[in-house]
Amino acid sequence: MSISHDAPKVAATQPAEEAASERSLKDLPKGHLHLHMEAAMRPETLQALSAKLDIEPPTVSGFQGFSAFSGLYKGLLATLHHPGHLDILMDQIFEDQAADGVAYLELSVSPDRYADDYGSTVAALDALVDMARTASRVHGVAFGLMPTIDRTAGPDAGLRVADAAAQLAGRGVVSLGLAADERGYPGIDHRESFALAKEAGLQVTPHAGELVGPESVQEALDVLGADRVLHGVRSVEDPELVARLAGTGVSLDVCPTSNVLLDVVDDIAAHPITALLKAGVRCSINADDPILFGPNILDEYEICRTRIGLSDEQLAACAWSSIDTTLAPTEVKAESKRRIDEWLAS
């Protein structure tokens, strides 16, 4: 079955009389920790940049399964290999985060994709840091970048990204990610890259437990030394792993709508975030790839409230995890905690 943004099982709205709370979720300070740069593009910007380059805008809906989704994602890249287009995208991403009440953005970037444009992977990452720093000042959203390894590109490519991340550690780069299809591409292939990241003081933040089961999360913890796990929802299939996550405080950066549209979860109402939170696992709420899946982060919080049934206390806990489990500046953590407590007490 073809999937589109208006799939009814992930509708974000409900009648006002059914609303769980009158607290504004926009006013809840939140971190956005699982957001891929290219797929955070606004649909109208995709149209405008494509028209500027006189190319056909890539399709961003109607995909079936992860492989087709990956193909559509690659179509976004053609609009960005032009001077100034990345600056436009970065500015709009930060503007959109500010509008949704995001206090801290940890943006996943793939500098290898722009190495030819800037001369090297590290030069491309340095340019992305500069763009993010400018957008952060303009829109008042604190940030850190998460250079992300394509696990299907091989260990040498991974080391190139890890080396660039290590060179810029503490200068706008805060973590090292690992993305793309888990199936057939185990994390152990990139053990050396993540050891380099750890040595540089970066957090280790791989995707795991999405297309592969809890063994993928175990590998992320045991082999890569994960500080957070992006997705990780299939941990729920292993009670011992769930207890381990709860005991260690390793947070899962969860993307509810993405999980439904990529067939990780059958129904949004039965999303495992509820069971994970009840078991004491820390979780953050994220949008993943808004131009492909539809909701932005504020929409995802609304979905978690109205469709999944999370209480305001659970939503506040997710918001705090999305700040507290990161390398966000101390002052951002303190102010966010004060405002989250104030929001919950209102």
Residue frames as qw, qx, qy, qz and C-alpha x, y, z in Angstrom:
[[0.000, 0.888, 0.460, 0.000, 0.00, 0.00, 0.00],
 [0.375, 0.513, -0.035, 0.772, 1.31, 3.44, -0.88],
 [0.419, -0.605, -0.451, 0.506, 1.90, 5.71, 2.10],
 [0.197, 0.655, 0.149, 0.714, 1.24, 9.45, 2.06],
 [0.126, 0.215, -0.446, 0.859, 1.41, 12.25, 4.59],
 [0.518, -0.232, 0.078, -0.820, -2.33, 12.20, 5.26],
 [0.474, -0.072, -0.878, 0.001, -2.41, 8.59, 6.47],
 [0.512, -0.624, -0.187, -0.560, -5.38, 8.61, 8.89],
 [0.830, -0.386, -0.370, 0.161, -3.77, 6.47, 11.57],
 [0.556, -0.161, -0.226, 0.783, -1.31, 9.25, 12.42],
 [0.017, -0.791, -0.299, -0.533, -3.66, 12.21, 12.29],
 [0.374, 0.118, -0.450, 0.802, -2.36, 14.91, 14.62],
 [0.253, -0.207, 0.138, -0.935, -5.60, 16.60, 15.57],
 [0.199, -0.416, -0.886, 0.046, -8.77, 15.79, 17.49],
 [0.213, -0.784, -0.370, -0.450, -11.83, 17.79, 18.60],
 [0.037, 0.575, -0.397, 0.715, -11.11, 20.39, 21.25],
 [0.714, -0.469, 0.129, -0.503, -13.45, 18.74, 23.78],
 [0.984, -0.061, -0.142, 0.086, -11.25, 15.61, 23.64],
 [0.370, 0.693, -0.438, 0.437, -8.01, 17.47, 24.32],
 [0.751, -0.247, -0.527, 0.311, -6.06, 15.91, 27.17],
 [0.452, -0.524, -0.240, 0.681, -4.80, 19.24, 28.51],
 [0.240, 0.947, 0.202, 0.068, -4.97, 22.96, 27.89],
 [0.457, -0.672, 0.322, 0.486, -1.25, 23.44, 28.50],
 [0.573, 0.773, -0.182, -0.201, 0.34, 24.68, 25.29],
 [0.920, -0.073, 0.219, 0.317, 2.88, 22.19, 23.96],
 [0.494, 0.724, -0.034, 0.480, 4.53, 25.02, 22.06],
 [0.237, -0.855, 0.259, -0.382, 5.41, 26.55, 25.44],
 [0.903, -0.375, 0.195, 0.079, 7.06, 23.33, 26.63],
 [0.082, 0.797, -0.567, -0.190, 10.84, 23.76, 26.13],
 [0.959, 0.070, 0.273, -0.023, 12.16, 20.81, 24.20],
 [0.217, -0.547, 0.663, 0.464, 15.26, 19.47, 22.54],
 [0.841, 0.466, 0.001, -0.274, 15.10, 18.17, 18.98],
 [0.433, -0.581, 0.671, 0.157, 17.69, 15.41, 18.78],
 [0.518, 0.095, 0.807, 0.267, 16.67, 13.28, 15.81],
 [0.439, 0.819, 0.191, -0.317, 16.29, 15.50, 12.76],
 [0.675, 0.050, 0.455, 0.579, 18.06, 15.01, 9.44],
 [0.082, -0.486, 0.079, 0.866, 19.05, 18.28, 7.81],
 [0.066, 0.022, -0.645, -0.761, 17.97, 17.74, 4.20],
 [0.247, -0.439, -0.827, -0.251, 14.60, 16.28, 5.20],
 [0.149, -0.596, -0.491, 0.618, 13.86, 19.25, 7.46],
 [0.068, 0.000, 0.367, 0.928, 13.36, 21.32, 4.30],
 [0.437, 0.416, 0.398, -0.691, 10.00, 23.04, 3.92],
 [0.593, 0.412, 0.670, 0.174, 7.93, 21.71, 0.98],
 [0.326, 0.929, 0.161, -0.072, 7.66, 25.22, -0.49],
 [0.199, -0.796, 0.488, 0.298, 11.42, 25.64, -0.25],
 [0.588, -0.036, 0.757, 0.284, 11.92, 22.39, -2.14],
 [0.503, 0.714, 0.477, 0.103, 9.73, 23.77, -4.90],
 [0.082, 0.981, -0.083, -0.156, 11.51, 27.14, -4.93],
 [0.361, -0.626, 0.614, 0.318, 15.04, 25.71, -4.98],
 [0.614, 0.194, 0.721, 0.255, 14.11, 23.23, -7.69],
 [0.411, 0.854, 0.319, 0.029, 12.63, 26.00, -9.82],
 [0.113, -0.913, 0.298, 0.256, 15.76, 28.10, -9.32],
 [0.373, -0.417, 0.761, 0.329, 17.88, 25.24, -10.66],
 [0.616, 0.365, -0.336, -0.612, 15.34, 24.42, -13.38],
 [0.180, 0.126, -0.975, -0.014, 14.98, 20.82, -12.20],
 [0.621, -0.379, -0.516, -0.453, 11.92, 18.72, -11.49],
 [0.417, -0.531, 0.492, -0.550, 11.14, 18.75, -7.75],
 [0.247, 0.124, -0.960, 0.043, 11.73, 15.27, -6.32],
 [0.663, -0.423, -0.458, -0.415, 8.79, 13.25, -5.09],
 [0.005, 0.369, -0.684, 0.630, 8.54, 13.17, -1.30],
 [0.626, -0.050, 0.511, -0.586, 5.52, 10.92, -0.67],
 [0.868, 0.276, -0.123, -0.395, 3.96, 7.68, -1.80],
 [0.250, 0.515, -0.818, 0.058, 6.94, 5.52, -0.85],
 [0.933, -0.215, -0.148, -0.249, 6.68, 1.87, 0.19],
 [0.925, -0.226, -0.095, 0.291, 9.21, 0.70, 2.74],
 [0.462, -0.752, 0.161, 0.442, 12.63, 1.89, 3.84],
 [0.570, -0.013, 0.502, 0.651, 14.45, 1.34, 0.54],
 [0.220, 0.702, 0.484, 0.474, 12.01, 3.53, -1.37],
 [0.310, -0.931, -0.150, 0.122, 12.17, 6.11, 1.41],
 [0.580, -0.482, 0.289, 0.590, 15.96, 6.21, 1.06],
 [0.454, 0.321, 0.530, 0.640, 15.65, 6.80, -2.66],
 [0.001, 0.889, 0.370, 0.271, 13.33, 9.76, -2.14],
 [0.485, -0.799, 0.011, 0.356, 15.70, 11.20, 0.45],
 [0.580, -0.158, 0.395, 0.694, 18.54, 11.19, -2.07],
 [0.286, 0.661, 0.500, 0.480, 16.33, 13.20, -4.41],
 [0.237, -0.944, -0.192, 0.127, 16.44, 16.11, -1.97],
 [0.615, -0.454, 0.215, 0.608, 20.20, 16.43, -2.34],
 [0.491, 0.398, 0.445, 0.634, 20.04, 17.65, -5.94],
 [0.020, -0.908, -0.297, -0.296, 18.49, 20.94, -4.79],
 [0.529, -0.830, 0.019, 0.174, 21.29, 21.75, -2.34],
 [0.709, -0.133, 0.278, 0.635, 24.47, 21.60, -4.44],
 [0.270, 0.732, 0.260, 0.569, 24.31, 25.29, -5.30],
 [0.306, 0.122, -0.361, 0.872, 25.88, 28.30, -3.56],
 [0.265, -0.195, 0.186, -0.926, 23.65, 29.69, -0.84],
 [0.680, -0.244, -0.493, -0.485, 21.08, 26.90, -0.79],
 [0.618, -0.204, -0.676, 0.344, 22.44, 25.26, 2.34],
 [0.097, 0.021, -0.351, 0.931, 22.41, 28.65, 4.08],
 [0.500, -0.201, -0.220, -0.813, 18.73, 29.08, 3.19],
 [0.739, -0.223, -0.620, -0.139, 17.92, 25.61, 4.46],
 [0.485, -0.096, -0.619, 0.609, 19.82, 26.04, 7.72],
 [0.114, -0.103, 0.199, -0.968, 18.20, 29.39, 8.50],
 [0.628, -0.205, -0.307, -0.685, 14.71, 28.01, 7.90],
 [0.676, -0.165, -0.706, 0.129, 15.37, 24.91, 10.01],
 [0.285, -0.101, -0.546, 0.781, 16.26, 27.09, 13.00],
 [0.323, -0.115, -0.030, -0.939, 13.31, 29.39, 12.37],
 [0.702, -0.211, -0.524, -0.433, 10.97, 26.38, 12.37],
 [0.573, -0.160, -0.699, 0.396, 12.49, 25.01, 15.59],
 [0.036, 0.010, -0.352, 0.935, 12.00, 28.34, 17.33],
 [0.509, -0.153, -0.234, -0.814, 8.36, 28.40, 16.22],
 [0.773, -0.201, -0.568, -0.197, 7.82, 24.93, 17.74],
 [0.600, -0.740, 0.154, -0.263, 9.33, 25.79, 21.12],
 [0.915, 0.073, -0.203, 0.340, 12.67, 24.05, 20.65],
 [0.364, -0.908, 0.190, 0.088, 15.33, 25.25, 23.10],
 [0.326, -0.575, 0.696, 0.280, 18.15, 23.02, 21.80],
 [0.839, 0.477, -0.071, -0.252, 18.65, 21.49, 18.35],
 [0.469, -0.439, 0.716, 0.274, 21.04, 18.63, 17.70],
 [0.680, 0.588, -0.073, -0.431, 20.95, 18.47, 13.92],
 [0.792, -0.060, 0.550, 0.259, 22.09, 15.40, 11.99],
 [0.369, 0.817, -0.261, -0.358, 24.32, 16.45, 9.08],
 [0.909, 0.098, 0.327, 0.239, 26.19, 14.44, 6.45],
 [0.050, -0.843, 0.284, 0.453, 29.28, 16.48, 5.53],
 [0.483, -0.139, 0.750, 0.431, 30.59, 13.81, 3.16],
 [0.456, 0.650, 0.601, 0.086, 27.74, 14.68, 0.80],
 [0.179, 0.981, 0.072, -0.016, 29.14, 18.19, 0.39],
 [0.668, -0.468, 0.302, 0.494, 32.86, 17.40, 0.41],
 [0.550, 0.328, 0.445, 0.626, 33.21, 18.10, -3.33],
 [0.047, 0.903, 0.299, 0.306, 31.49, 21.48, -2.91],
 [0.353, -0.925, 0.128, -0.056, 33.82, 22.60, -0.09],
 [0.337, 0.717, -0.600, 0.114, 37.00, 20.70, -0.88],
 [0.299, 0.156, -0.898, 0.282, 36.91, 18.11, 1.92],
 [0.504, -0.528, -0.678, -0.087, 34.63, 16.53, 4.50],
 [0.431, -0.453, -0.417, 0.659, 36.08, 18.59, 7.34],
 [0.058, -0.037, 0.145, 0.987, 35.74, 21.81, 5.33],
 [0.362, -0.397, -0.602, -0.591, 32.12, 20.98, 4.58],
 [0.529, -0.548, -0.616, 0.202, 31.43, 20.30, 8.26],
 [0.325, -0.277, -0.199, 0.882, 33.15, 23.53, 9.25],
 [0.127, -0.170, -0.348, -0.913, 30.91, 25.42, 6.81],
 [0.483, -0.495, -0.655, -0.304, 27.80, 23.74, 8.26],
 [0.477, -0.460, -0.494, 0.563, 28.88, 24.75, 11.76],
 [0.134, -0.106, 0.025, 0.985, 29.24, 28.37, 10.62],
 [0.312, -0.323, -0.525, -0.723, 25.78, 28.31, 9.03],
 [0.547, -0.523, -0.654, 0.013, 24.25, 26.81, 12.16],
 [0.399, -0.323, -0.356, 0.781, 26.00, 29.32, 14.41],
 [0.057, -0.067, -0.194, -0.977, 24.58, 32.21, 12.38],
 [0.471, -0.389, -0.591, -0.526, 21.06, 30.74, 12.36],
 [0.538, -0.421, -0.640, 0.351, 21.30, 30.06, 16.10],
 [0.208, -0.199, -0.210, 0.934, 22.08, 33.72, 16.80],
 [0.230, -0.157, -0.360, -0.890, 19.26, 34.94, 14.59],
 [0.617, -0.333, -0.511, -0.497, 16.55, 32.63, 15.94],
 [0.387, -0.544, 0.464, -0.582, 17.65, 32.07, 19.53],
 [0.978, -0.110, -0.027, -0.175, 17.90, 28.28, 19.45],
 [0.346, -0.653, 0.669, 0.080, 21.00, 26.66, 20.96],
 [0.884, 0.380, -0.185, -0.201, 22.55, 23.92, 18.83],
 [0.421, -0.498, 0.727, 0.215, 25.08, 21.17, 18.38],
 [0.665, 0.434, -0.423, -0.436, 25.75, 19.26, 15.16],
 [0.780, -0.172, 0.597, -0.075, 25.72, 15.48, 14.83],
 [0.340, 0.512, -0.666, -0.423, 27.86, 14.45, 11.83],
 [0.839, 0.012, 0.421, -0.345, 26.36, 11.16, 10.75],
 [0.135, -0.347, 0.863, 0.343, 28.02, 8.15, 9.15],
 [0.796, 0.224, -0.219, -0.518, 26.22, 6.30, 6.36],
 [0.658, -0.354, 0.659, -0.087, 26.60, 2.75, 7.62],
 [0.863, 0.383, 0.328, 0.009, 26.23, 1.40, 4.06],
 [0.408, 0.881, -0.237, 0.016, 29.21, 3.42, 2.74],
 [0.859, 0.166, -0.345, 0.341, 31.88, 1.34, 4.49],
 [0.660, -0.598, -0.193, 0.412, 34.37, 1.86, 7.33],
 [0.498, 0.042, 0.119, 0.858, 36.74, 4.17, 5.41],
 [0.079, -0.597, -0.325, -0.729, 33.96, 6.65, 4.69],
 [0.593, -0.721, -0.355, -0.055, 32.89, 6.38, 8.31],
 [0.670, -0.355, -0.109, 0.643, 36.37, 7.18, 9.55],
 [0.276, 0.334, 0.207, 0.877, 36.48, 10.24, 7.31],
 [0.342, -0.712, -0.309, -0.529, 33.32, 11.60, 8.93],
 [0.735, -0.593, -0.264, 0.195, 34.50, 10.63, 12.42],
 [0.606, -0.061, -0.034, 0.793, 37.83, 12.37, 11.90],
 [0.035, 0.508, 0.215, 0.833, 36.08, 15.56, 10.76],
 [0.557, -0.710, -0.325, -0.283, 33.77, 15.40, 13.79],
 [0.758, -0.420, -0.209, 0.453, 36.70, 14.91, 16.14],
 [0.442, 0.194, 0.043, 0.875, 38.53, 17.90, 14.66],
 [0.176, -0.474, -0.151, -0.849, 35.52, 20.13, 15.38],
 [0.556, -0.486, -0.660, 0.138, 34.57, 18.60, 18.74],
 [0.363, -0.584, -0.360, 0.631, 33.63, 21.35, 21.15],
 [0.048, -0.303, 0.214, 0.928, 33.42, 23.89, 18.32],
 [0.561, 0.217, -0.141, -0.786, 29.84, 23.25, 17.29],
 [0.695, 0.085, -0.674, -0.237, 30.03, 19.45, 16.96],
 [0.495, -0.451, 0.498, -0.550, 28.74, 17.44, 19.92],
 [0.783, -0.041, 0.583, -0.213, 28.05, 13.89, 18.74],
 [0.132, 0.334, -0.796, -0.488, 28.64, 11.25, 16.05],
 [0.761, 0.173, 0.306, -0.546, 25.70, 9.46, 14.46],
 [0.132, -0.145, 0.924, 0.327, 25.20, 6.33, 12.37],
 [0.604, 0.374, 0.262, -0.653, 22.27, 6.06, 9.97],
 [0.504, 0.332, -0.619, -0.503, 20.87, 4.24, 6.89],
 [0.879, -0.080, -0.309, -0.354, 19.69, 0.65, 6.59],
 [0.503, -0.562, 0.618, -0.222, 20.68, -1.50, 9.57],
 [0.945, 0.105, 0.279, -0.139, 19.96, -4.72, 7.69],
 [0.883, 0.325, 0.046, 0.335, 23.27, -6.27, 6.64],
 [0.350, 0.654, -0.223, 0.633, 25.31, -3.30, 7.89],
 [0.677, -0.575, -0.409, 0.211, 26.16, -3.92, 11.55],
 [0.176, -0.975, 0.095, -0.100, 27.49, -1.20, 13.79],
 [0.787, -0.448, 0.275, 0.323, 30.62, -3.19, 14.56],
 [0.686, 0.466, 0.231, 0.509, 31.97, -2.23, 11.13],
 [0.128, 0.806, -0.012, 0.578, 32.31, 1.32, 12.49],
 [0.732, -0.577, -0.258, 0.254, 33.76, 0.50, 15.92],
 [0.598, -0.035, -0.018, 0.801, 36.96, 2.44, 15.17],
 [0.034, 0.559, 0.241, 0.792, 35.04, 5.57, 14.18],
 [0.528, -0.740, -0.254, -0.331, 33.11, 5.65, 17.43],
 [0.763, -0.376, -0.179, 0.494, 36.22, 4.99, 19.51],
 [0.388, 0.234, 0.082, 0.888, 37.68, 8.10, 17.86],
 [0.254, -0.671, -0.284, -0.636, 34.52, 10.05, 18.71],
 [0.716, -0.632, -0.288, 0.067, 34.64, 8.97, 22.34],
 [0.685, -0.147, -0.092, 0.708, 38.29, 9.96, 22.60],
 [0.176, 0.366, 0.159, 0.900, 37.39, 13.42, 21.27],
 [0.068, 0.193, 0.553, -0.808, 34.69, 13.87, 23.92],
 [0.444, -0.017, -0.382, -0.811, 31.73, 13.45, 21.56],
 [0.675, 0.022, 0.562, -0.477, 28.56, 11.61, 22.42],
 [0.013, -0.075, 0.919, 0.387, 27.91, 8.39, 20.50],
 [0.501, 0.322, 0.365, -0.715, 24.41, 8.53, 19.01],
 [0.022, 0.101, -0.857, -0.505, 23.76, 5.73, 16.48],
 [0.737, 0.015, -0.161, -0.656, 20.49, 4.68, 14.91],
 [0.143, 0.130, -0.978, 0.072, 19.59, 1.20, 16.17],
 [0.160, 0.300, 0.853, -0.396, 16.54, -0.90, 16.95],
 [0.452, 0.413, -0.030, -0.790, 14.50, 0.35, 14.00],
 [0.744, 0.338, -0.404, -0.411, 14.69, -2.14, 11.11],
 [0.581, 0.137, -0.774, 0.212, 16.61, -4.68, 13.22],
 [0.660, -0.606, -0.414, -0.161, 15.48, -5.90, 16.63],
 [0.518, -0.848, 0.098, -0.043, 16.85, -5.42, 20.14],
 [0.861, -0.129, 0.156, 0.466, 20.15, -7.05, 19.22],
 [0.432, 0.636, 0.107, 0.631, 20.93, -3.90, 17.24],
 [0.308, -0.874, 0.065, -0.370, 20.48, -1.77, 20.37],
 [0.851, -0.476, 0.140, 0.169, 22.62, -4.18, 22.39],
 [0.755, 0.247, 0.133, 0.592, 25.36, -3.84, 19.79],
 [0.123, 0.819, 0.040, 0.559, 25.09, -0.05, 19.92],
 [0.558, -0.795, 0.135, -0.198, 25.60, -0.18, 23.68],
 [0.874, -0.366, 0.256, 0.194, 28.22, -2.90, 23.94],
 [0.754, 0.220, 0.277, 0.554, 30.29, -2.34, 20.79],
 [0.288, 0.655, 0.166, 0.679, 29.88, 1.36, 20.03],
 [0.326, -0.238, -0.485, 0.776, 29.38, 2.69, 23.55],
 [0.063, -0.615, -0.468, -0.632, 26.14, 4.53, 22.75],
 [0.044, -0.069, -0.456, 0.886, 25.25, 7.48, 24.98],
 [0.575, 0.337, 0.285, -0.689, 21.84, 7.78, 23.31],
 [0.340, 0.120, 0.867, 0.343, 20.14, 5.58, 20.72],
 [0.364, 0.255, -0.184, -0.877, 18.21, 7.08, 17.83],
 [0.718, -0.088, -0.500, -0.477, 14.95, 5.12, 17.45],
 [0.060, 0.264, -0.861, 0.430, 15.64, 2.08, 19.67],
 [0.650, -0.140, 0.137, -0.735, 11.93, 1.32, 20.00],
 [0.848, 0.059, -0.485, -0.206, 12.37, -2.38, 19.27],
 [0.104, 0.341, -0.763, 0.540, 14.13, -2.64, 22.62],
 [0.636, -0.174, 0.270, -0.702, 10.62, -3.27, 23.93],
 [0.873, 0.131, -0.398, -0.251, 10.87, -6.81, 22.52],
 [0.678, 0.116, -0.606, 0.400, 13.53, -7.71, 25.12],
 [0.529, -0.809, -0.207, -0.153, 12.56, -7.14, 28.79],
 [0.759, -0.383, -0.035, 0.525, 16.16, -7.50, 29.96],
 [0.416, 0.288, 0.185, 0.842, 17.29, -4.81, 27.54],
 [0.222, -0.774, -0.293, -0.516, 14.45, -2.55, 28.67],
 [0.685, -0.698, -0.148, 0.144, 15.56, -2.99, 32.28],
 [0.687, -0.098, 0.074, 0.716, 19.15, -2.23, 31.27],
 [0.191, 0.537, 0.243, 0.785, 18.15, 0.98, 29.51],
 [0.435, -0.807, -0.250, -0.311, 16.06, 2.05, 32.48],
 [0.772, -0.539, -0.093, 0.325, 18.90, 1.32, 34.86],
 [0.613, -0.044, 0.151, 0.774, 21.61, 3.11, 32.91],
 [0.078, 0.775, 0.206, -0.593, 19.55, 6.11, 31.80],
 [0.225, -0.099, 0.626, 0.740, 20.51, 5.73, 28.14],
 [0.426, 0.505, 0.285, -0.695, 17.83, 7.67, 26.29],
 [0.444, 0.322, 0.745, 0.379, 15.99, 6.67, 23.11],
 [0.131, 0.385, -0.108, -0.907, 15.41, 9.48, 20.60],
 [0.377, 0.359, 0.853, -0.023, 12.02, 8.31, 19.32],
 [0.199, 0.191, -0.345, -0.897, 10.20, 9.34, 16.13],
 [0.517, 0.223, 0.721, -0.404, 6.60, 8.09, 16.38],
 [0.657, 0.603, 0.076, -0.446, 5.27, 8.95, 12.93],
 [0.286, 0.610, -0.706, -0.218, 8.41, 7.72, 11.20],
 [0.257, -0.176, 0.936, -0.164, 8.01, 4.38, 12.97],
 [0.620, 0.407, 0.547, -0.388, 4.48, 3.98, 11.63],
 [0.580, 0.720, -0.115, -0.364, 5.19, 5.06, 8.05],
 [0.300, 0.572, -0.757, -0.096, 8.26, 2.82, 7.79],
 [0.863, -0.101, -0.407, -0.281, 6.33, -0.17, 9.18],
 [0.252, 0.288, -0.766, 0.517, 8.32, -0.44, 12.41],
 [0.223, 0.184, 0.694, -0.660, 5.05, 0.00, 14.34],
 [0.098, 0.405, 0.847, 0.329, 1.64, -1.10, 13.08],
 [0.174, -0.803, -0.484, -0.302, -0.52, 1.55, 14.73],
 [0.146, 0.552, -0.274, 0.774, 0.34, 4.90, 16.29],
 [0.626, -0.578, 0.031, -0.523, -2.01, 4.25, 19.21],
 [0.958, -0.280, -0.016, 0.065, 0.02, 1.18, 20.15],
 [0.453, 0.721, -0.396, 0.344, 3.42, 2.85, 19.86],
 [0.802, -0.208, -0.459, 0.321, 5.94, 1.30, 22.29],
 [0.169, 0.479, -0.301, 0.807, 6.98, 4.67, 23.72],
 [0.624, -0.547, -0.008, -0.558, 4.18, 4.22, 26.27],
 [0.952, -0.243, -0.175, 0.065, 5.53, 0.89, 27.51],
 [0.651, 0.297, -0.282, 0.640, 9.11, 2.15, 27.47],
 [0.096, -0.577, 0.211, -0.783, 8.28, 5.21, 29.57],
 [0.784, -0.480, -0.035, -0.391, 6.28, 3.14, 32.03],
 [0.939, -0.075, -0.205, 0.266, 9.29, 0.84, 32.40],
 [0.475, -0.794, 0.076, 0.373, 11.47, 3.82, 33.30],
 [0.645, 0.159, 0.350, 0.661, 13.30, 4.21, 29.97],
 [0.014, -0.660, -0.012, 0.751, 14.15, 7.80, 29.13],
 [0.489, 0.467, 0.610, 0.412, 12.80, 8.91, 25.73],
 [0.046, 0.444, -0.055, -0.893, 12.79, 12.07, 23.67],
 [0.546, 0.620, 0.552, -0.115, 10.22, 12.89, 20.97],
 [0.184, -0.464, 0.451, 0.740, 11.42, 13.85, 17.49],
 [0.624, 0.585, 0.097, -0.509, 10.33, 14.35, 13.89],
 [0.738, -0.028, 0.588, 0.329, 13.11, 12.52, 11.96],
 [0.252, 0.029, 0.570, 0.781, 12.31, 13.62, 8.36],
 [0.288, 0.501, 0.458, -0.675, 9.40, 16.09, 8.30],
 [0.377, 0.444, -0.350, -0.734, 9.27, 16.69, 4.54],
 [0.338, 0.111, -0.890, -0.286, 8.84, 12.95, 3.98],
 [0.211, -0.279, -0.907, 0.236, 6.71, 11.99, 7.00],
 [0.183, -0.727, -0.495, -0.439, 4.66, 15.16, 7.53],
 [0.476, -0.850, -0.228, 0.007, 4.78, 16.25, 11.18],
 [0.262, 0.645, -0.426, 0.577, 7.30, 18.65, 12.67],
 [0.319, 0.047, -0.793, 0.516, 8.32, 18.26, 16.31],
 [0.340, -0.019, 0.373, -0.863, 5.40, 20.21, 17.77],
 [0.753, 0.056, -0.337, -0.563, 3.03, 18.02, 15.74],
 [0.604, 0.096, -0.781, 0.127, 4.79, 14.93, 17.14],
 [0.004, 0.035, -0.676, 0.736, 4.20, 16.13, 20.69],
 [0.580, 0.053, 0.072, -0.809, 0.54, 16.68, 19.84],
 [0.745, 0.111, -0.589, -0.294, 0.36, 13.17, 18.36],
 [0.383, 0.087, -0.823, 0.411, 1.93, 11.75, 21.51],
 [0.239, 0.027, 0.505, -0.829, -0.69, 13.53, 23.59],
 [0.625, 0.199, 0.081, -0.750, -3.82, 12.95, 21.51],
 [0.796, 0.264, -0.436, -0.327, -3.17, 9.72, 19.62],
 [0.553, 0.188, -0.762, 0.280, -0.77, 7.80, 21.85],
 [0.618, -0.668, -0.350, -0.223, -2.22, 9.12, 25.11],
 [0.561, 0.039, -0.436, 0.703, 0.86, 10.37, 26.93],
 [0.317, -0.843, -0.392, 0.186, 0.10, 12.51, 29.96],
 [0.139, 0.945, -0.136, 0.265, 1.51, 15.98, 30.43],
 [0.600, -0.681, 0.419, 0.036, 3.81, 14.54, 33.08],
 [0.836, 0.051, 0.447, 0.316, 5.17, 12.04, 30.55],
 [0.510, 0.772, 0.157, 0.346, 5.52, 14.73, 27.89],
 [0.179, -0.940, 0.254, -0.140, 7.42, 16.94, 30.33],
 [0.755, -0.427, 0.467, 0.173, 9.68, 14.02, 31.20],
 [0.766, 0.391, 0.349, 0.372, 10.39, 13.48, 27.48],
 [0.233, 0.930, -0.010, 0.284, 11.13, 17.17, 27.07],
 [0.429, -0.818, 0.383, -0.016, 13.58, 17.11, 29.98],
 [0.838, -0.112, 0.460, 0.271, 15.27, 13.96, 28.65],
 [0.636, 0.650, 0.242, 0.338, 15.69, 15.73, 25.32],
 [0.050, 0.926, -0.226, 0.297, 17.74, 18.41, 27.07],
 [0.603, -0.680, 0.399, -0.117, 19.35, 16.64, 30.00],
 [0.905, -0.059, 0.382, 0.177, 20.83, 13.68, 28.09],
 [0.634, 0.697, 0.067, 0.328, 22.78, 15.90, 25.68],
 [0.583, -0.155, -0.094, 0.792, 25.86, 18.10, 25.71],
 [0.029, 0.852, 0.311, 0.420, 23.69, 21.22, 25.55],
 [0.202, 0.479, -0.362, 0.774, 25.21, 24.24, 27.35],
 [0.261, -0.242, -0.765, 0.537, 24.76, 24.27, 31.13],
 [0.175, 0.210, 0.221, -0.936, 22.76, 27.48, 31.01],
 [0.513, 0.003, -0.521, -0.682, 20.38, 26.00, 28.43],
 [0.479, -0.195, -0.853, 0.067, 19.81, 22.98, 30.66],
 [0.134, -0.249, -0.603, 0.746, 19.16, 25.09, 33.74],
 [0.315, 0.179, -0.020, -0.932, 16.74, 27.46, 32.00],
 [0.531, -0.036, -0.681, -0.503, 14.92, 24.59, 30.26],
 [0.370, -0.232, -0.856, 0.277, 14.48, 22.70, 33.54],
 [0.056, 0.253, 0.415, -0.872, 13.08, 25.80, 35.20],
 [0.433, 0.168, -0.239, -0.853, 10.62, 26.37, 32.35],
 [0.495, -0.082, -0.827, -0.254, 9.59, 22.70, 32.12],
 [0.231, -0.274, -0.785, 0.506, 8.83, 22.64, 35.84],
 [0.187, 0.271, 0.181, -0.927, 6.94, 25.92, 35.50],
 [0.460, 0.060, -0.564, -0.683, 4.96, 24.53, 32.53],
 [0.448, -0.185, -0.874, -0.019, 3.98, 21.42, 34.46],
 [0.153, -0.319, -0.644, 0.678, 2.99, 23.42, 37.54],
 [0.197, 0.036, -0.133, -0.971, 0.80, 25.81, 35.53]]
